Amino acid sequence: MTVTVKLYTPLRFEDGSDYKEVVLAPGATVEDALKTPHVVKSMAEYKQEVYIFARDSVLVKEDALLEDGQTVSIILYPTGG
């Protein structure tokens, strides 16, 4: 199945884009999408940070199941005072 991974600023893929389609096995989860090489490289600089995940604009946890055609958004958790 194919899902779209969307990164929100300051996260970006190596080519500068904020969207990538990734191919995953049926029954894959948000966590599986996070383990794809493009996503791992994009998140490396912020590895210790906390992330928020959304599946088709609905907040979910890493164990949320994905379906073909869905979008997974990865958002760096806002910090500050």
C-alpha positions in Angstrom: 0.0 0.0 0.0 1.1 3.6 -0.5 0.8 6.4 2.0 1.9 10.0 1.9 4.1 11.2 4.7 3.9 15.0 5.3 6.5 16.8 7.4 5.8 20.1 9.0 8.4 22.8 9.5 11.3 22.6 10.5 11.3 19.0 9.3 12.1 18.4 5.6 13.1 15.6 3.4 16.6 15.6 1.9 15.5 17.1 -1.4 13.8 20.0 0.5 10.2 18.7 0.0 7.7 18.2 2.7 5.7 15.3 1.1 6.9 11.8 0.1 4.9 8.7 -0.9 6.1 5.6 0.8 5.2 2.0 0.1 4.3 -0.1 3.2 3.0 -3.6 3.7 -0.7 -4.0 4.3 -1.5 -3.7 8.0 1.3 -1.2 8.5 1.2 1.4 11.3 2.4 5.0 11.8 5.5 3.5 13.4 6.3 1.5 10.3 6.1 4.7 8.2 8.5 6.4 10.6 11.0 3.6 10.0 11.3 4.2 6.2 14.7 5.5 5.1 13.4 8.9 3.9 11.6 9.6 7.2 14.5 8.4 9.4 16.9 10.7 7.7 14.5 13.7 7.9 14.0 13.2 11.6 17.6 12.5 12.6 18.4 16.0 13.6 15.4 16.1 16.0 15.7 12.6 17.3 15.3 13.5 20.9 12.3 15.8 20.3 8.7 14.8 20.8 6.5 14.4 17.8 2.8 14.6 17.2 1.3 12.3 14.5 -1.8 12.7 12.5 -3.5 10.3 10.2 -5.7 12.2 7.7 -5.7 15.2 10.0 -6.7 13.2 13.2 -4.2 12.9 16.0 -3.0 9.3 16.5 -0.4 7.3 18.3 2.5 5.4 16.7 0.5 2.1 16.7 -2.4 3.5 14.6 -3.1 1.3 11.6 -2.8 2.8 8.1 -4.7 2.2 5.0 -3.8 2.7 1.4 -3.9 6.4 0.3 -3.9 7.9 3.8 -1.6 10.8 4.8 0.6 10.6 7.9 1.6 14.0 9.2 4.7 14.4 11.4 4.8 17.5 13.5 7.5 18.6 15.9 5.9 19.2 19.2 5.9 23.0 20.0 8.1 24.0 22.9 8.8 27.3 24.6 7.2 29.5 27.1 
